[in-house]
Amino acid sequence: MKLKFSAYVVMMFGLSMLVTACGGGGGGGGGVATTTIPVTAAKNPVLENSPVTITANFTNYTSTAKFGANRAQVGLPVTFTVPATATKSSQTAIKADFTSTVDVTAPAGTYTVSASLNTAAGNTSVTFIPQPGSVGVVIVPQLAFTGVGVMQCDVTNDSPVLFRKYSTAKGATLFPASNPVPSTPPSTLAANRVTAILLGTAPFNIAPTSTLFKLSYNITAGVPLFAVDSAPLTQVAQFFGPPPTDIAPTPVLLIKTTYFSGADETGTKLYPLP
């Protein structure tokens, strides 16, 4: 009987040590693993010494730690960290949508901005560049397609630019249609939109990540950002007919930009393609 009792004592002592090592069964957030939260920049790249808004989103932290003392709550201050040469302004506490923002300004260079609250943390990188003089925009398909007849997309820009020229995939059976023709000198695009069309007189194939469209712009001020408009009717993709057949789902088109210090894509590459 003594032997059995001794074994029981040893077993209970070992169990108590195991519970202690694991941090027990409760407490105000102690021992909770770090939660990664998304941190994003409103623009990238950004003109040097101009502010850009950085947003930290704590939505997933409210759910993973909603019963703990360390959970994200409206009104709590967030710690934003930037390199010494960057400055912060207009910082907010956690808002009703469980985000917090801060404006960051810095000289030319790439900077990491970090945000943290208790055991939640995340970061993002943002690049500040000198005033560019021009930009090249390349549109590529994410996947390969065979027997295509038409590919069309609208490319938008968020600030005024001077459109220069347009080119499309090379090939004897291909020709651009209804593409913008630059004036002399080029004029500012009032609608901030260019429609690029690739039309085949015979079926053609498209390799993944191959250049579909190449557009060139000069820049008057600031750092314009470009995007492929995915709204209905702004993108057309069809197999060769007759009759032409829509490609479904609509191909995913990716955009790449390279900013140059000089006009007409000359000078230093300020923010080259990855």
C-alpha positions in Angstrom: 0.0 0.0 0.0 2.9 2.3 0.8 4.4 1.6 -2.6 1.2 2.5 -4.3 0.9 5.7 -2.3 4.5 6.8 -3.1 3.9 6.2 -6.8 0.8 8.3 -6.6 2.7 11.2 -4.9 5.4 11.0 -7.5 2.9 11.1 -10.4 1.0 14.1 -9.0 4.2 16.0 -8.4 5.3 15.4 -12.0 1.9 16.5 -13.3 2.1 19.7 -11.2 5.5 20.5 -12.6 4.2 19.9 -16.2 1.3 22.3 -15.7 3.7 24.9 -14.2 6.1 24.6 -17.2 3.2 25.1 -19.6 2.1 28.3 -17.9 -1.0 27.0 -16.1 -4.5 27.2 -17.3 -5.3 31.0 -17.3 -3.9 34.4 -16.8 -4.0 37.8 -18.5 -2.3 36.8 -21.8 0.9 35.4 -20.4 2.6 32.9 -22.7 0.4 33.8 -25.7 2.3 33.4 -29.0 2.9 36.5 -31.0 0.1 37.2 -33.6 1.2 38.6 -37.0 -1.0 41.4 -38.1 -1.0 42.9 -41.7 0.7 46.3 -42.1 0.2 48.1 -45.5 1.3 51.3 -47.2 -1.2 53.4 -49.1 1.3 53.9 -51.9 4.5 52.3 -53.0 6.8 53.8 -54.2 6.3 57.3 -52.8 7.9 60.7 -53.7 10.8 61.4 -51.3 10.0 63.6 -48.3 6.3 63.2 -49.0 4.0 61.5 -46.4 2.5 58.1 -47.0 -0.2 56.6 -44.7 0.7 53.2 -43.1 -2.2 51.1 -41.8 -1.9 48.4 -39.1 -4.9 46.0 -39.1 -5.6 44.3 -35.7 -8.8 42.5 -36.8 -7.3 39.0 -36.4 -5.9 40.0 -33.1 -9.3 40.8 -31.7 -10.4 37.2 -32.4 -7.4 35.3 -31.3 -7.1 37.2 -28.1 -10.6 38.4 -27.5 -10.9 36.9 -24.1 -7.5 38.0 -22.9 -6.3 41.2 -21.2 -4.0 41.9 -24.2 -6.7 41.9 -26.9 -6.9 44.8 -29.3 -9.5 47.4 -28.2 -10.7 50.7 -29.6 -8.7 53.6 -28.2 -5.6 51.7 -27.3 -2.3 53.3 -28.5 -0.2 51.4 -31.1 3.6 51.5 -31.2 4.8 52.4 -34.7 8.6 52.1 -35.2 10.5 53.7 -38.2 14.2 54.1 -38.9 15.9 57.2 -37.5 15.9 59.1 -40.8 12.1 58.8 -41.2 9.5 60.8 -39.3 6.0 60.0 -38.1 2.9 62.2 -37.9 -0.9 62.0 -37.5 -0.8 58.7 -35.6 -4.1 57.3 -34.5 -5.1 54.9 -31.7 -7.1 51.8 -32.6 -10.3 52.9 -34.4 -13.7 51.3 -34.6 -12.6 49.1 -37.5 -9.6 47.9 -35.4 -7.0 49.6 -37.6 -4.5 52.2 -36.6 -2.7 54.6 -39.0 0.4 56.8 -39.1 1.9 59.0 -41.8 5.6 58.4 -42.5 7.9 60.8 -44.4 11.5 60.0 -45.4 14.3 60.9 -47.8 15.0 58.6 -50.7 15.5 54.9 -49.7 13.6 51.8 -48.6 12.3 51.8 -45.1 10.7 49.2 -42.8 7.8 50.4 -40.7 6.7 48.2 -37.8 3.6 48.2 -35.7 2.9 46.4 -32.4 0.4 46.1 -29.6 1.1 43.7 -26.7 1.8 40.4 -28.4 0.6 41.4 -31.9 3.1 42.8 -34.4 3.7 43.3 -38.2 5.7 45.3 -40.6 5.9 46.5 -44.2 8.5 48.1 -46.5 8.0 51.3 -48.4 10.3 53.0 -50.9 10.8 56.7 -51.3 12.2 57.8 -54.6 13.4 61.2 -56.2 11.0 62.9 -58.7 10.9 60.5 -61.7 10.8 61.9 -65.2 9.2 58.9 -66.9 7.8 55.4 -66.4 7.5 52.2 -68.4 4.4 50.1 -67.8 4.3 46.4 -68.8 1.2 44.2 -68.8 1.7 40.4 -68.6 -0.7 37.5 -68.3 -0.4 35.2 -65.3 -1.2 32.1 -67.3 -0.7 30.7 -70.8 -3.5 30.8 -73.4 -3.9 29.0 -76.7 -6.0 30.1 -79.7 -6.6 33.7 -78.6 -8.3 36.2 -80.9 -8.6 39.3 -78.7 -7.0 40.6 -75.5 -8.0 44.1 -74.2 -7.6 45.9 -70.9 -7.8 49.4 -69.5 -4.7 50.8 -67.7 -5.4 53.5 -65.2 -3.2 56.0 -63.4 -4.0 57.9 -60.2 -2.3 61.2 -61.1 -1.6 63.2 -64.3 0.9 61.8 -66.8 2.0 62.5 -70.3 1.3 59.5 -72.6 4.2 58.8 -75.0 3.8 55.5 -76.9 2.3 52.1 -77.0 3.5 48.7 -78.2 2.0 45.2 -78.2 3.2 41.6 -78.5 5.1 41.2 -81.7 4.0 38.8 -84.4 3.0 38.7 -88.1 -0.6 37.9 -87.3 -1.0 40.6 -84.7 -1.8 44.2 -84.9 -2.8 46.9 -82.4 -6.3 48.4 -82.8 -7.9 51.5 -81.3 -4.9 52.3 -79.3 -4.1 55.9 -78.3 -1.9 57.9 -80.6 0.2 60.4 -78.8 0.1 64.0 -79.9 3.2 66.2 -80.5 4.0 67.1 -77.9 2.0 64.4 -75.8 -1.0 65.7 -74.0 -2.1 65.0 -70.4 -4.5 62.1 -70.2 -7.6 63.8 -68.8 -9.4 60.5 -68.1 -6.4 58.9 -66.6 -7.1 55.8 -68.7 -5.6 54.0 -71.7 -7.3 51.2 -73.5 -4.9 48.7 -74.9 -6.1 46.2 -77.5 -4.4 43.1 -79.0 -6.3 41.8 -82.0 -5.2 38.8 -84.1 -6.1 38.1 -87.8 -5.5 34.4 -86.9 -5.4 32.5 -83.6 -2.3 33.2 -81.5 -0.9 31.8 -78.3 0.2 33.7 -75.2 3.0 32.4 -72.9 2.8 33.0 -69.2 4.3 36.3 -68.0 5.1 37.3 -71.6 4.7 41.0 -72.5 1.2 41.7 -73.8 1.3 45.5 -73.7 4.0 48.1 -73.1 3.1 51.7 -72.4 5.4 54.6 -71.8 4.6 57.9 -70.0 6.4 61.1 -69.0 5.7 62.4 -65.6 5.1 66.0 -64.7 5.0 65.8 -60.9 4.7 63.2 -58.1 4.8 59.4 -58.5 1.8 58.1 -60.3 0.6 54.5 -59.7 -0.8 52.3 -62.4 -3.4 49.5 -62.3 -5.3 47.2 -64.7 -8.9 48.0 -64.3 -10.8 44.8 -63.6 -14.3 46.3 -63.8 -16.8 44.6 -66.1 -16.4 45.5 -69.8 -12.9 47.1 -69.4 -11.3 43.7 -70.0 -12.1 41.5 -73.0 -10.5 38.1 -73.7 -11.8 35.8 -76.4 -10.7 32.8 -78.3 -10.5 33.2 -82.1 -13.8 32.5 -84.0 -16.1 32.4 -85.8 -17.9 32.9 -83.6 -15.5 34.3 -81.0 -15.8 32.7 -77.5 -15.2 34.5 -74.3 -12.3 33.1 -72.2 -13.6 32.2 -68.8 -12.6 33.1 -66.2 -11.2 36.4 -67.5 -7.3 36.1 -67.6 -5.5 37.6 -64.7 -3.3 40.4 -66.0 -0.3 41.6 -63.9 1.2 45.0 -64.1 4.9 46.0 -63.7 6.3 49.5 -63.6 9.8 50.9 -63.9 10.4 54.6 -63.0 13.3 56.5 -64.6 15.0 59.7 -63.5 14.9 61.2 -67.0 12.2 61.7 -69.6 11.5 59.0 -72.3 12.7 56.2 -70.0 16.3 57.5 -69.8 18.6 58.0 -66.9 18.7 56.1 -63.7 16.2 53.4 -62.8 14.7 54.7 -59.6 12.3 51.8 -58.9 13.1 48.9 -61.3 11.1 45.8 -62.0 11.6 43.0 -59.5 
